[in-house]
Amino acid sequence: MATVEDDLKSFTQFVNQRIKNEEEMRLSELFELWMRAHSSESSYADNVAAINASIDDFRNGERGTPAGEHSRNLREQFGFDKE
């Protein structure tokens, strides 16, 4: 099992190699490429299954909860709405 330190070293090596190849990319693009190259097959399969389930839910009319409602619930839960 990789640790955060191992992942950071791996990502740093990945970025340094891209820089040596004179590839110009945003950090988010580099991270996305690194994640794709270093994610396990089971993790990838889990992500694909979750995305497909979300698409199915959307097609069946499930639209989730508006973000504002979640924010309001969290503010109430943690007492941020009290004056």
mmCIF file of the N, C-alpha and C atoms, coordinates in Angstrom:
data_MODEL
# 
_entry.id   MODEL 
# 
loop_
_atom_site.group_PDB 
_atom_site.id 
_atom_site.type_symbol 
_atom_site.label_atom_id 
_atom_site.label_alt_id 
_atom_site.label_comp_id 
_atom_site.label_asym_id 
_atom_site.label_entity_id 
_atom_site.label_seq_id 
_atom_site.pdbx_PDB_ins_code 
_atom_site.Cartn_x 
_atom_site.Cartn_y 
_atom_site.Cartn_z 
_atom_site.occupancy 
_atom_site.B_iso_or_equiv 
_atom_site.pdbx_formal_charge 
_atom_site.auth_seq_id 
_atom_site.auth_comp_id 
_atom_site.auth_asym_id 
_atom_site.auth_atom_id 
_atom_site.pdbx_PDB_model_num 
ATOM 1   N N  . MET A 1 1  ? 0.846   -1.176 0.000   1.00 0.00 ? 1  MET A N  1 
ATOM 2   C CA . MET A 1 1  ? 0.000   0.000  0.000   1.00 0.00 ? 1  MET A CA 1 
ATOM 3   C C  . MET A 1 1  ? 0.895   1.245  0.000   1.00 0.00 ? 1  MET A C  1 
ATOM 4   N N  . ALA A 1 2  ? 0.646   2.132  -0.934  1.00 0.00 ? 2  ALA A N  1 
ATOM 5   C CA . ALA A 1 2  ? 1.455   3.341  -1.047  1.00 0.00 ? 2  ALA A CA 1 
ATOM 6   C C  . ALA A 1 2  ? 1.073   4.339  0.044   1.00 0.00 ? 2  ALA A C  1 
ATOM 7   N N  . THR A 1 3  ? 2.077   5.031  0.529   1.00 0.00 ? 3  THR A N  1 
ATOM 8   C CA . THR A 1 3  ? 1.832   6.075  1.505   1.00 0.00 ? 3  THR A CA 1 
ATOM 9   C C  . THR A 1 3  ? 1.768   7.416  0.783   1.00 0.00 ? 3  THR A C  1 
ATOM 10  N N  . VAL A 1 4  ? 1.354   8.436  1.493   1.00 0.00 ? 4  VAL A N  1 
ATOM 11  C CA . VAL A 1 4  ? 1.304   9.773  0.913   1.00 0.00 ? 4  VAL A CA 1 
ATOM 12  C C  . VAL A 1 4  ? 2.707   10.189 0.474   1.00 0.00 ? 4  VAL A C  1 
ATOM 13  N N  . GLU A 1 5  ? 3.691   9.861  1.278   1.00 0.00 ? 5  GLU A N  1 
ATOM 14  C CA . GLU A 1 5  ? 5.069   10.209 0.937   1.00 0.00 ? 5  GLU A CA 1 
ATOM 15  C C  . GLU A 1 5  ? 5.501   9.514  -0.360  1.00 0.00 ? 5  GLU A C  1 
ATOM 16  N N  . ASP A 1 6  ? 5.147   8.240  -0.501  1.00 0.00 ? 6  ASP A N  1 
ATOM 17  C CA . ASP A 1 6  ? 5.473   7.503  -1.731  1.00 0.00 ? 6  ASP A CA 1 
ATOM 18  C C  . ASP A 1 6  ? 4.779   8.134  -2.941  1.00 0.00 ? 6  ASP A C  1 
ATOM 19  N N  . ASP A 1 7  ? 3.515   8.477  -2.758  1.00 0.00 ? 7  ASP A N  1 
ATOM 20  C CA . ASP A 1 7  ? 2.765   9.103  -3.847  1.00 0.00 ? 7  ASP A CA 1 
ATOM 21  C C  . ASP A 1 7  ? 3.376   10.438 -4.238  1.00 0.00 ? 7  ASP A C  1 
ATOM 22  N N  . LEU A 1 8  ? 3.766   11.226 -3.252  1.00 0.00 ? 8  LEU A N  1 
ATOM 23  C CA . LEU A 1 8  ? 4.362   12.531 -3.528  1.00 0.00 ? 8  LEU A CA 1 
ATOM 24  C C  . LEU A 1 8  ? 5.676   12.381 -4.291  1.00 0.00 ? 8  LEU A C  1 
ATOM 25  N N  . LYS A 1 9  ? 6.488   11.417 -3.889  1.00 0.00 ? 9  LYS A N  1 
ATOM 26  C CA . LYS A 1 9  ? 7.750   11.170 -4.603  1.00 0.00 ? 9  LYS A CA 1 
ATOM 27  C C  . LYS A 1 9  ? 7.478   10.737 -6.033  1.00 0.00 ? 9  LYS A C  1 
ATOM 28  N N  . SER A 1 10 ? 6.524   9.855  -6.205  1.00 0.00 ? 10 SER A N  1 
ATOM 29  C CA . SER A 1 10 ? 6.179   9.377  -7.535  1.00 0.00 ? 10 SER A CA 1 
ATOM 30  C C  . SER A 1 10 ? 5.672   10.517 -8.411  1.00 0.00 ? 10 SER A C  1 
ATOM 31  N N  . PHE A 1 11 ? 4.805   11.350 -7.865  1.00 0.00 ? 11 PHE A N  1 
ATOM 32  C CA . PHE A 1 11 ? 4.266   12.480 -8.618  1.00 0.00 ? 11 PHE A CA 1 
ATOM 33  C C  . PHE A 1 11 ? 5.375   13.461 -8.976  1.00 0.00 ? 11 PHE A C  1 
ATOM 34  N N  . THR A 1 12 ? 6.270   13.715 -8.041  1.00 0.00 ? 12 THR A N  1 
ATOM 35  C CA . THR A 1 12 ? 7.384   14.632 -8.298  1.00 0.00 ? 12 THR A CA 1 
ATOM 36  C C  . THR A 1 12 ? 8.256   14.112 -9.435  1.00 0.00 ? 12 THR A C  1 
ATOM 37  N N  . GLN A 1 13 ? 8.550   12.822 -9.421  1.00 0.00 ? 13 GLN A N  1 
ATOM 38  C CA . GLN A 1 13 ? 9.342   12.229 -10.504 1.00 0.00 ? 13 GLN A CA 1 
ATOM 39  C C  . GLN A 1 13 ? 8.606   12.345 -11.834 1.00 0.00 ? 13 GLN A C  1 
ATOM 40  N N  . PHE A 1 14 ? 7.314   12.108 -11.805 1.00 0.00 ? 14 PHE A N  1 
ATOM 41  C CA . PHE A 1 14 ? 6.490   12.215 -13.006 1.00 0.00 ? 14 PHE A CA 1 
ATOM 42  C C  . PHE A 1 14 ? 6.550   13.633 -13.575 1.00 0.00 ? 14 PHE A C  1 
ATOM 43  N N  . VAL A 1 15 ? 6.377   14.632 -12.718 1.00 0.00 ? 15 VAL A N  1 
ATOM 44  C CA . VAL A 1 15 ? 6.397   16.030 -13.154 1.00 0.00 ? 15 VAL A CA 1 
ATOM 45  C C  . VAL A 1 15 ? 7.780   16.408 -13.679 1.00 0.00 ? 15 VAL A C  1 
ATOM 46  N N  . ASN A 1 16 ? 8.822   15.992 -12.972 1.00 0.00 ? 16 ASN A N  1 
ATOM 47  C CA . ASN A 1 16 ? 10.184  16.309 -13.423 1.00 0.00 ? 16 ASN A CA 1 
ATOM 48  C C  . ASN A 1 16 ? 10.461  15.721 -14.798 1.00 0.00 ? 16 ASN A C  1 
ATOM 49  N N  . GLN A 1 17 ? 9.969   14.510 -15.058 1.00 0.00 ? 17 GLN A N  1 
ATOM 50  C CA . GLN A 1 17 ? 10.156  13.895 -16.373 1.00 0.00 ? 17 GLN A CA 1 
ATOM 51  C C  . GLN A 1 17 ? 9.428   14.691 -17.445 1.00 0.00 ? 17 GLN A C  1 
ATOM 52  N N  . ARG A 1 18 ? 8.233   15.141 -17.134 1.00 0.00 ? 18 ARG A N  1 
ATOM 53  C CA . ARG A 1 18 ? 7.471   15.945 -18.100 1.00 0.00 ? 18 ARG A CA 1 
ATOM 54  C C  . ARG A 1 18 ? 8.175   17.266 -18.380 1.00 0.00 ? 18 ARG A C  1 
ATOM 55  N N  . ILE A 1 19 ? 8.772   17.858 -17.351 1.00 0.00 ? 19 ILE A N  1 
ATOM 56  C CA . ILE A 1 19 ? 9.500   19.114 -17.523 1.00 0.00 ? 19 ILE A CA 1 
ATOM 57  C C  . ILE A 1 19 ? 10.729  18.885 -18.401 1.00 0.00 ? 19 ILE A C  1 
ATOM 58  N N  . LYS A 1 20 ? 11.438  17.774 -18.176 1.00 0.00 ? 20 LYS A N  1 
ATOM 59  C CA . LYS A 1 20 ? 12.602  17.448 -19.000 1.00 0.00 ? 20 LYS A CA 1 
ATOM 60  C C  . LYS A 1 20 ? 12.215  17.283 -20.463 1.00 0.00 ? 20 LYS A C  1 
ATOM 61  N N  . ASN A 1 21 ? 11.018  16.762 -20.698 1.00 0.00 ? 21 ASN A N  1 
ATOM 62  C CA . ASN A 1 21 ? 10.525  16.582 -22.066 1.00 0.00 ? 21 ASN A CA 1 
ATOM 63  C C  . ASN A 1 21 ? 9.946   17.868 -22.637 1.00 0.00 ? 21 ASN A C  1 
ATOM 64  N N  . GLU A 1 22 ? 10.084  18.942 -21.862 1.00 0.00 ? 22 GLU A N  1 
ATOM 65  C CA . GLU A 1 22 ? 9.607   20.276 -22.256 1.00 0.00 ? 22 GLU A CA 1 
ATOM 66  C C  . GLU A 1 22 ? 8.119   20.296 -22.582 1.00 0.00 ? 22 GLU A C  1 
ATOM 67  N N  . GLU A 1 23 ? 7.368   19.520 -21.837 1.00 0.00 ? 23 GLU A N  1 
ATOM 68  C CA . GLU A 1 23 ? 5.920   19.528 -21.997 1.00 0.00 ? 23 GLU A CA 1 
ATOM 69  C C  . GLU A 1 23 ? 5.343   20.617 -21.104 1.00 0.00 ? 23 GLU A C  1 
ATOM 70  N N  . GLU A 1 24 ? 4.562   21.482 -21.694 1.00 0.00 ? 24 GLU A N  1 
ATOM 71  C CA . GLU A 1 24 ? 3.932   22.549 -20.917 1.00 0.00 ? 24 GLU A CA 1 
ATOM 72  C C  . GLU A 1 24 ? 2.499   22.149 -20.594 1.00 0.00 ? 24 GLU A C  1 
ATOM 73  N N  . MET A 1 25 ? 2.243   21.966 -19.306 1.00 0.00 ? 25 MET A N  1 
ATOM 74  C CA . MET A 1 25 ? 0.918   21.580 -18.852 1.00 0.00 ? 25 MET A CA 1 
ATOM 75  C C  . MET A 1 25 ? 0.620   22.281 -17.544 1.00 0.00 ? 25 MET A C  1 
ATOM 76  N N  . ARG A 1 26 ? -0.662  22.426 -17.284 1.00 0.00 ? 26 ARG A N  1 
ATOM 77  C CA . ARG A 1 26 ? -1.069  22.953 -15.987 1.00 0.00 ? 26 ARG A CA 1 
ATOM 78  C C  . ARG A 1 26 ? -0.904  21.844 -14.955 1.00 0.00 ? 26 ARG A C  1 
ATOM 79  N N  . LEU A 1 27 ? -0.770  22.251 -13.711 1.00 0.00 ? 27 LEU A N  1 
ATOM 80  C CA . LEU A 1 27 ? -0.605  21.295 -12.629 1.00 0.00 ? 27 LEU A CA 1 
ATOM 81  C C  . LEU A 1 27 ? -1.783  20.323 -12.565 1.00 0.00 ? 27 LEU A C  1 
ATOM 82  N N  . SER A 1 28 ? -2.986  20.825 -12.762 1.00 0.00 ? 28 SER A N  1 
ATOM 83  C CA . SER A 1 28 ? -4.162  19.946 -12.724 1.00 0.00 ? 28 SER A CA 1 
ATOM 84  C C  . SER A 1 28 ? -4.107  18.896 -13.826 1.00 0.00 ? 28 SER A C  1 
ATOM 85  N N  . GLU A 1 29 ? -3.601  19.264 -14.999 1.00 0.00 ? 29 GLU A N  1 
ATOM 86  C CA . GLU A 1 29 ? -3.468  18.305 -16.092 1.00 0.00 ? 29 GLU A CA 1 
ATOM 87  C C  . GLU A 1 29 ? -2.417  17.244 -15.755 1.00 0.00 ? 29 GLU A C  1 
ATOM 88  N N  . LEU A 1 30 ? -1.303  17.699 -15.184 1.00 0.00 ? 30 LEU A N  1 
ATOM 89  C CA . LEU A 1 30 ? -0.251  16.758 -14.781 1.00 0.00 ? 30 LEU A CA 1 
ATOM 90  C C  . LEU A 1 30 ? -0.776  15.774 -13.743 1.00 0.00 ? 30 LEU A C  1 
ATOM 91  N N  . PHE A 1 31 ? -1.517  16.296 -12.777 1.00 0.00 ? 31 PHE A N  1 
ATOM 92  C CA . PHE A 1 31 ? -2.052  15.432 -11.727 1.00 0.00 ? 31 PHE A CA 1 
ATOM 93  C C  . PHE A 1 31 ? -3.028  14.415 -12.299 1.00 0.00 ? 31 PHE A C  1 
ATOM 94  N N  . GLU A 1 32 ? -3.884  14.856 -13.216 1.00 0.00 ? 32 GLU A N  1 
ATOM 95  C CA . GLU A 1 32 ? -4.845  13.948 -13.843 1.00 0.00 ? 32 GLU A CA 1 
ATOM 96  C C  . GLU A 1 32 ? -4.123  12.829 -14.601 1.00 0.00 ? 32 GLU A C  1 
ATOM 97  N N  . LEU A 1 33 ? -3.101  13.172 -15.357 1.00 0.00 ? 33 LEU A N  1 
ATOM 98  C CA . LEU A 1 33 ? -2.329  12.159 -16.084 1.00 0.00 ? 33 LEU A CA 1 
ATOM 99  C C  . LEU A 1 33 ? -1.649  11.195 -15.123 1.00 0.00 ? 33 LEU A C  1 
ATOM 100 N N  . TRP A 1 34 ? -1.079  11.738 -14.069 1.00 0.00 ? 34 TRP A N  1 
ATOM 101 C CA . TRP A 1 34 ? -0.400  10.885 -13.086 1.00 0.00 ? 34 TRP A CA 1 
ATOM 102 C C  . TRP A 1 34 ? -1.400  9.947  -12.403 1.00 0.00 ? 34 TRP A C  1 
ATOM 103 N N  . MET A 1 35 ? -2.556  10.477 -12.042 1.00 0.00 ? 35 MET A N  1 
ATOM 104 C CA . MET A 1 35 ? -3.573  9.659  -11.388 1.00 0.00 ? 35 MET A CA 1 
ATOM 105 C C  . MET A 1 35 ? -4.019  8.518  -12.306 1.00 0.00 ? 35 MET A C  1 
ATOM 106 N N  . ARG A 1 36 ? -4.216  8.824  -13.578 1.00 0.00 ? 36 ARG A N  1 
ATOM 107 C CA . ARG A 1 36 ? -4.625  7.774  -14.515 1.00 0.00 ? 36 ARG A CA 1 
ATOM 108 C C  . ARG A 1 36 ? -3.559  6.695  -14.634 1.00 0.00 ? 36 ARG A C  1 
ATOM 109 N N  . ALA A 1 37 ? -2.311  7.118  -14.641 1.00 0.00 ? 37 ALA A N  1 
ATOM 110 C CA . ALA A 1 37 ? -1.214  6.166  -14.798 1.00 0.00 ? 37 ALA A CA 1 
ATOM 111 C C  . ALA A 1 37 ? -0.969  5.350  -13.534 1.00 0.00 ? 37 ALA A C  1 
ATOM 112 N N  . HIS A 1 38 ? -1.364  5.872  -12.373 1.00 0.00 ? 38 HIS A N  1 
ATOM 113 C CA . HIS A 1 38 ? -1.034  5.220  -11.112 1.00 0.00 ? 38 HIS A CA 1 
ATOM 114 C C  . HIS A 1 38 ? -2.226  4.691  -10.328 1.00 0.00 ? 38 HIS A C  1 
ATOM 115 N N  . SER A 1 39 ? -3.410  4.786  -10.894 1.00 0.00 ? 39 SER A N  1 
ATOM 116 C CA . SER A 1 39 ? -4.554  4.232  -10.172 1.00 0.00 ? 39 SER A CA 1 
ATOM 117 C C  . SER A 1 39 ? -4.628  2.733  -10.445 1.00 0.00 ? 39 SER A C  1 
ATOM 118 N N  . SER A 1 40 ? -5.084  2.019  -9.471  1.00 0.00 ? 40 SER A N  1 
ATOM 119 C CA . SER A 1 40 ? -5.195  0.574  -9.628  1.00 0.00 ? 40 SER A CA 1 
ATOM 120 C C  . SER A 1 40 ? -6.398  0.250  -10.503 1.00 0.00 ? 40 SER A C  1 
ATOM 121 N N  . GLU A 1 41 ? -6.386  -0.940 -11.064 1.00 0.00 ? 41 GLU A N  1 
ATOM 122 C CA . GLU A 1 41 ? -7.500  -1.349 -11.910 1.00 0.00 ? 41 GLU A CA 1 
ATOM 123 C C  . GLU A 1 41 ? -8.795  -1.424 -11.110 1.00 0.00 ? 41 GLU A C  1 
ATOM 124 N N  . SER A 1 42 ? -8.715  -1.875 -9.865  1.00 0.00 ? 42 SER A N  1 
ATOM 125 C CA . SER A 1 42 ? -9.933  -1.966 -9.058  1.00 0.00 ? 42 SER A CA 1 
ATOM 126 C C  . SER A 1 42 ? -10.462 -0.572 -8.724  1.00 0.00 ? 42 SER A C  1 
ATOM 127 N N  . SER A 1 43 ? -9.562  0.350  -8.449  1.00 0.00 ? 43 SER A N  1 
ATOM 128 C CA . SER A 1 43 ? -9.967  1.723  -8.170  1.00 0.00 ? 43 SER A CA 1 
ATOM 129 C C  . SER A 1 43 ? -10.624 2.329  -9.403  1.00 0.00 ? 43 SER A C  1 
ATOM 130 N N  . TYR A 1 44 ? -10.026 2.096  -10.560 1.00 0.00 ? 44 TYR A N  1 
ATOM 131 C CA . TYR A 1 44 ? -10.585 2.596  -11.818 1.00 0.00 ? 44 TYR A CA 1 
ATOM 132 C C  . TYR A 1 44 ? -11.965 1.995  -12.046 1.00 0.00 ? 44 TYR A C  1 
ATOM 133 N N  . ALA A 1 45 ? -12.093 0.696  -11.841 1.00 0.00 ? 45 ALA A N  1 
ATOM 134 C CA . ALA A 1 45 ? -13.377 0.022  -12.030 1.00 0.00 ? 45 ALA A CA 1 
ATOM 135 C C  . ALA A 1 45 ? -14.426 0.568  -11.064 1.00 0.00 ? 45 ALA A C  1 
ATOM 136 N N  . ASP A 1 46 ? -14.037 0.829  -9.822  1.00 0.00 ? 46 ASP A N  1 
ATOM 137 C CA . ASP A 1 46 ? -14.965 1.409  -8.839  1.00 0.00 ? 46 ASP A CA 1 
ATOM 138 C C  . ASP A 1 46 ? -15.439 2.783  -9.293  1.00 0.00 ? 46 ASP A C  1 
ATOM 139 N N  . ASN A 1 47 ? -14.511 3.590  -9.799  1.00 0.00 ? 47 ASN A N  1 
ATOM 140 C CA . ASN A 1 47 ? -14.868 4.933  -10.264 1.00 0.00 ? 47 ASN A CA 1 
ATOM 141 C C  . ASN A 1 47 ? -15.809 4.878  -11.462 1.00 0.00 ? 47 ASN A C  1 
ATOM 142 N N  . VAL A 1 48 ? -15.527 3.992  -12.404 1.00 0.00 ? 48 VAL A N  1 
ATOM 143 C CA . VAL A 1 48 ? -16.389 3.848  -13.576 1.00 0.00 ? 48 VAL A CA 1 
ATOM 144 C C  . VAL A 1 48 ? -17.784 3.392  -13.145 1.00 0.00 ? 48 VAL A C  1 
ATOM 145 N N  . ALA A 1 49 ? -17.851 2.439  -12.227 1.00 0.00 ? 49 ALA A N  1 
ATOM 146 C CA . ALA A 1 49 ? -19.147 1.959  -11.739 1.00 0.00 ? 49 ALA A CA 1 
ATOM 147 C C  . ALA A 1 49 ? -19.925 3.083  -11.051 1.00 0.00 ? 49 ALA A C  1 
ATOM 148 N N  . ALA A 1 50 ? -19.244 3.891  -10.260 1.00 0.00 ? 50 ALA A N  1 
ATOM 149 C CA . ALA A 1 50 ? -19.906 5.002  -9.562  1.00 0.00 ? 50 ALA A CA 1 
ATOM 150 C C  . ALA A 1 50 ? -20.428 6.037  -10.556 1.00 0.00 ? 50 ALA A C  1 
ATOM 151 N N  . ILE A 1 51 ? -19.646 6.329  -11.578 1.00 0.00 ? 51 ILE A N  1 
ATOM 152 C CA . ILE A 1 51 ? -20.081 7.291  -12.601 1.00 0.00 ? 51 ILE A CA 1 
ATOM 153 C C  . ILE A 1 51 ? -21.292 6.739  -13.350 1.00 0.00 ? 51 ILE A C  1 
ATOM 154 N N  . ASN A 1 52 ? -21.231 5.465  -13.731 1.00 0.00 ? 52 ASN A N  1 
ATOM 155 C CA . ASN A 1 52 ? -22.366 4.860  -14.436 1.00 0.00 ? 52 ASN A CA 1 
ATOM 156 C C  . ASN A 1 52 ? -23.626 4.849  -13.570 1.00 0.00 ? 52 ASN A C  1 
ATOM 157 N N  . ALA A 1 53 ? -23.480 4.582  -12.290 1.00 0.00 ? 53 ALA A N  1 
ATOM 158 C CA . ALA A 1 53 ? -24.631 4.599  -11.380 1.00 0.00 ? 53 ALA A CA 1 
ATOM 159 C C  . ALA A 1 53 ? -25.219 6.002  -11.294 1.00 0.00 ? 53 ALA A C  1 
ATOM 160 N N  . SER A 1 54 ? -24.361 7.004  -11.257 1.00 0.00 ? 54 SER A N  1 
ATOM 161 C CA . SER A 1 54 ? -24.834 8.391  -11.212 1.00 0.00 ? 54 SER A CA 1 
ATOM 162 C C  . SER A 1 54 ? -25.576 8.764  -12.492 1.00 0.00 ? 54 SER A C  1 
ATOM 163 N N  . ILE A 1 55 ? -25.051 8.316  -13.621 1.00 0.00 ? 55 ILE A N  1 
ATOM 164 C CA . ILE A 1 55 ? -25.723 8.578  -14.901 1.00 0.00 ? 55 ILE A CA 1 
ATOM 165 C C  . ILE A 1 55 ? -27.090 7.909  -14.921 1.00 0.00 ? 55 ILE A C  1 
ATOM 166 N N  . ASP A 1 56 ? -27.148 6.672  -14.457 1.00 0.00 ? 56 ASP A N  1 
ATOM 167 C CA . ASP A 1 56 ? -28.437 5.965  -14.391 1.00 0.00 ? 56 ASP A CA 1 
ATOM 168 C C  . ASP A 1 56 ? -29.419 6.699  -13.483 1.00 0.00 ? 56 ASP A C  1 
ATOM 169 N N  . ASP A 1 57 ? -28.946 7.157  -12.318 1.00 0.00 ? 57 ASP A N  1 
ATOM 170 C CA . ASP A 1 57 ? -29.808 7.912  -11.400 1.00 0.00 ? 57 ASP A CA 1 
ATOM 171 C C  . ASP A 1 57 ? -30.345 9.171  -12.083 1.00 0.00 ? 57 ASP A C  1 
ATOM 172 N N  . PHE A 1 58 ? -29.467 9.872  -12.785 1.00 0.00 ? 58 PHE A N  1 
ATOM 173 C CA . PHE A 1 58 ? -29.868 11.104 -13.464 1.00 0.00 ? 58 PHE A CA 1 
ATOM 174 C C  . PHE A 1 58 ? -30.928 10.800 -14.526 1.00 0.00 ? 58 PHE A C  1 
ATOM 175 N N  . ARG A 1 59 ? -30.702 9.747  -15.294 1.00 0.00 ? 59 ARG A N  1 
ATOM 176 C CA . ARG A 1 59 ? -31.669 9.367  -16.339 1.00 0.00 ? 59 ARG A CA 1 
ATOM 177 C C  . ARG A 1 59 ? -33.019 8.975  -15.741 1.00 0.00 ? 59 ARG A C  1 
ATOM 178 N N  . ASN A 1 60 ? -33.004 8.476  -14.510 1.00 0.00 ? 60 ASN A N  1 
ATOM 179 C CA . ASN A 1 60 ? -34.238 8.075  -13.828 1.00 0.00 ? 60 ASN A CA 1 
ATOM 180 C C  . ASN A 1 60 ? -34.858 9.214  -13.033 1.00 0.00 ? 60 ASN A C  1 
ATOM 181 N N  . GLY A 1 61 ? -34.363 10.430 -13.231 1.00 0.00 ? 61 GLY A N  1 
ATOM 182 C CA . GLY A 1 61 ? -34.972 11.600 -12.609 1.00 0.00 ? 61 GLY A CA 1 
ATOM 183 C C  . GLY A 1 61 ? -34.347 12.053 -11.304 1.00 0.00 ? 61 GLY A C  1 
ATOM 184 N N  . GLU A 1 62 ? -33.361 11.331 -10.787 1.00 0.00 ? 62 GLU A N  1 
ATOM 185 C CA . GLU A 1 62 ? -32.711 11.725 -9.536  1.00 0.00 ? 62 GLU A CA 1 
ATOM 186 C C  . GLU A 1 62 ? -31.805 12.922 -9.808  1.00 0.00 ? 62 GLU A C  1 
ATOM 187 N N  . ARG A 1 63 ? -32.079 14.010 -9.137  1.00 0.00 ? 63 ARG A N  1 
ATOM 188 C CA . ARG A 1 63 ? -31.275 15.207 -9.340  1.00 0.00 ? 63 ARG A CA 1 
ATOM 189 C C  . ARG A 1 63 ? -30.474 15.588 -8.097  1.00 0.00 ? 63 ARG A C  1 
ATOM 190 N N  . GLY A 1 64 ? -30.546 14.765 -7.066  1.00 0.00 ? 64 GLY A N  1 
ATOM 191 C CA . GLY A 1 64 ? -29.773 15.039 -5.862  1.00 0.00 ? 64 GLY A CA 1 
ATOM 192 C C  . GLY A 1 64 ? -30.354 16.185 -5.055  1.00 0.00 ? 64 GLY A C  1 
ATOM 193 N N  . THR A 1 65 ? -29.582 16.665 -4.136  1.00 0.00 ? 65 THR A N  1 
ATOM 194 C CA . THR A 1 65 ? -29.988 17.764 -3.270  1.00 0.00 ? 65 THR A CA 1 
ATOM 195 C C  . THR A 1 65 ? -29.235 19.015 -3.696  1.00 0.00 ? 65 THR A C  1 
ATOM 196 N N  . PRO A 1 66 ? -29.925 20.138 -3.834  1.00 0.00 ? 66 PRO A N  1 
ATOM 197 C CA . PRO A 1 66 ? -29.225 21.367 -4.207  1.00 0.00 ? 66 PRO A CA 1 
ATOM 198 C C  . PRO A 1 66 ? -28.109 21.694 -3.205  1.00 0.00 ? 66 PRO A C  1 
ATOM 199 N N  . ALA A 1 67 ? -26.998 22.198 -3.710  1.00 0.00 ? 67 ALA A N  1 
ATOM 200 C CA . ALA A 1 67 ? -25.842 22.498 -2.864  1.00 0.00 ? 67 ALA A CA 1 
ATOM 201 C C  . ALA A 1 67 ? -26.209 23.460 -1.736  1.00 0.00 ? 67 ALA A C  1 
ATOM 202 N N  . GLY A 1 68 ? -27.067 24.412 -2.018  1.00 0.00 ? 68 GLY A N  1 
ATOM 203 C CA . GLY A 1 68 ? -27.469 25.370 -1.001  1.00 0.00 ? 68 GLY A CA 1 
ATOM 204 C C  . GLY A 1 68 ? -28.141 24.707 0.186   1.00 0.00 ? 68 GLY A C  1 
ATOM 205 N N  . GLU A 1 69 ? -28.891 23.665 -0.086  1.00 0.00 ? 69 GLU A N  1 
ATOM 206 C CA . GLU A 1 69 ? -29.555 22.943 1.000   1.00 0.00 ? 69 GLU A CA 1 
ATOM 207 C C  . GLU A 1 69 ? -28.537 22.217 1.872   1.00 0.00 ? 69 GLU A C  1 
ATOM 208 N N  . HIS A 1 70 ? -27.541 21.605 1.240   1.00 0.00 ? 70 HIS A N  1 
ATOM 209 C CA . HIS A 1 70 ? -26.470 20.954 2.001   1.00 0.00 ? 70 HIS A CA 1 
ATOM 210 C C  . HIS A 1 70 ? -25.723 21.978 2.857   1.00 0.00 ? 70 HIS A C  1 
ATOM 211 N N  . SER A 1 71 ? -25.431 23.123 2.259   1.00 0.00 ? 71 SER A N  1 
ATOM 212 C CA . SER A 1 71 ? -24.717 24.169 2.995   1.00 0.00 ? 71 SER A CA 1 
ATOM 213 C C  . SER A 1 71 ? -25.534 24.639 4.192   1.00 0.00 ? 71 SER A C  1 
ATOM 214 N N  . ARG A 1 72 ? -26.824 24.835 3.985   1.00 0.00 ? 72 ARG A N  1 
ATOM 215 C CA . ARG A 1 72 ? -27.700 25.284 5.068   1.00 0.00 ? 72 ARG A CA 1 
ATOM 216 C C  . ARG A 1 72 ? -27.731 24.243 6.190   1.00 0.00 ? 72 ARG A C  1 
ATOM 217 N N  . ASN A 1 73 ? -27.848 22.966 5.820   1.00 0.00 ? 73 ASN A N  1 
ATOM 218 C CA . ASN A 1 73 ? -27.868 21.901 6.828   1.00 0.00 ? 73 ASN A CA 1 
ATOM 219 C C  . ASN A 1 73 ? -26.566 21.859 7.616   1.00 0.00 ? 73 ASN A C  1 
ATOM 220 N N  . LEU A 1 74 ? -25.443 22.012 6.936   1.00 0.00 ? 74 LEU A N  1 
ATOM 221 C CA . LEU A 1 74 ? -24.148 22.001 7.627   1.00 0.00 ? 74 LEU A CA 1 
ATOM 222 C C  . LEU A 1 74 ? -23.999 23.200 8.556   1.00 0.00 ? 74 LEU A C  1 
ATOM 223 N N  . ARG A 1 75 ? -24.435 24.378 8.092   1.00 0.00 ? 75 ARG A N  1 
ATOM 224 C CA . ARG A 1 75 ? -24.364 25.569 8.952   1.00 0.00 ? 75 ARG A CA 1 
ATOM 225 C C  . ARG A 1 75 ? -25.200 25.371 10.210  1.00 0.00 ? 75 ARG A C  1 
ATOM 226 N N  . GLU A 1 76 ? -26.384 24.802 10.045  1.00 0.00 ? 76 GLU A N  1 
ATOM 227 C CA . GLU A 1 76 ? -27.241 24.533 11.200  1.00 0.00 ? 76 GLU A CA 1 
ATOM 228 C C  . GLU A 1 76 ? -26.617 23.486 12.114  1.00 0.00 ? 76 GLU A C  1 
ATOM 229 N N  . GLN A 1 77 ? -26.084 22.418 11.519  1.00 0.00 ? 77 GLN A N  1 
ATOM 230 C CA . GLN A 1 77 ? -25.491 21.338 12.297  1.00 0.00 ? 77 GLN A CA 1 
ATOM 231 C C  . GLN A 1 77 ? -24.324 21.825 13.142  1.00 0.00 ? 77 GLN A C  1 
ATOM 232 N N  . PHE A 1 78 ? -23.501 22.716 12.595  1.00 0.00 ? 78 PHE A N  1 
ATOM 233 C CA . PHE A 1 78 ? -22.319 23.179 13.303  1.00 0.00 ? 78 PHE A CA 1 
ATOM 234 C C  . PHE A 1 78 ? -22.503 24.534 13.983  1.00 0.00 ? 78 PHE A C  1 
ATOM 235 N N  . GLY A 1 79 ? -23.737 25.023 13.966  1.00 0.00 ? 79 GLY A N  1 
ATOM 236 C CA . GLY A 1 79 ? -24.049 26.233 14.715  1.00 0.00 ? 79 GLY A CA 1 
ATOM 237 C C  . GLY A 1 79 ? -23.563 27.524 14.097  1.00 0.00 ? 79 GLY A C  1 
ATOM 238 N N  . PHE A 1 80 ? -23.396 27.568 12.785  1.00 0.00 ? 80 PHE A N  1 
ATOM 239 C CA . PHE A 1 80 ? -22.920 28.784 12.153  1.00 0.00 ? 80 PHE A CA 1 
ATOM 240 C C  . PHE A 1 80 ? -24.054 29.751 11.801  1.00 0.00 ? 80 PHE A C  1 
ATOM 241 N N  . ASP A 1 81 ? -25.291 29.308 11.918  1.00 0.00 ? 81 ASP A N  1 
ATOM 242 C CA . ASP A 1 81 ? -26.427 30.182 11.621  1.00 0.00 ? 81 ASP A CA 1 
ATOM 243 C C  . ASP A 1 81 ? -26.868 30.970 12.840  1.00 0.00 ? 81 ASP A C  1 
ATOM 244 N N  . LYS A 1 82 ? -26.298 30.652 13.999  1.00 0.00 ? 82 LYS A N  1 
ATOM 245 C CA . LYS A 1 82 ? -26.691 31.364 15.225  1.00 0.00 ? 82 LYS A CA 1 
ATOM 246 C C  . LYS A 1 82 ? -26.005 32.714 15.251  1.00 0.00 ? 82 LYS A C  1 
ATOM 247 N N  . GLU A 1 83 ? -26.762 33.707 15.658  1.00 0.00 ? 83 GLU A N  1 
ATOM 248 C CA . GLU A 1 83 ? -26.192 35.055 15.742  1.00 0.00 ? 83 GLU A CA 1 
ATOM 249 C C  . GLU A 1 83 ? -25.759 35.404 17.116  1.00 0.00 ? 83 GLU A C  1 
# 
